[in-house]
């Protein structure tokens, strides 16, 4: 929130504060069974997925770029914070020109403690055969080209190299575009996460989708 103030985004900072004071939200927990065949969808650009390296430039996370909305700055700051968290492993999708056009973390169960330290109780503890996808981000210039679904499917499949059968992710239930992208990547709903903030304290609970209203 201090970064929002320093970048002249006081209004977005206040919105974040009011959210932490009192809010209710819900997310859909989605899961993919890597033992079941699923053809990764194709994006409009030919992409290659690989771990992020120190040589990768991510200019689309620059919060000093002119013309950005408050929400764009907030999203970029969140990605930068996750990059500095020490959580492994961030993957990128690279387009034919060699530029990264998507980023997302593939997190294995041995990082449960790091996930808990950074995210709190926002995610269920990963079992040995589970992995978590988090921090999906498509730069504005590359949106609407099917990159998320294509890259997400390929990143998820990498978890099988480390003994994972299940890959899980969570998406705000109002984010219809991302929910559709997850479905194309082979993910199906299995949980609903309820999140409440009361005076800066977060309360999180989970329920199976069979016991909750699942978005269409």
ABEGO torsion letter per residue (X at the ends): XAAAAAAGBAAAAAAAAAAAABBBBBBBBBBBBAABBBBBBBBABBBBBBBBBAABBBAAABAABBGBBAAAAAAAAAAAAAAAAGBOBBBBBBBAAGBBABBBBBBBAAAAAAAAAAAEAABBBBBAABBBBBGBBBBAAABGAGAAAAAAAAAAAAAAAAGBABBBBBBBAABAAAAAAAAAAGBBBABBBBBBBBGGBBBBBBBBAAABBBBX
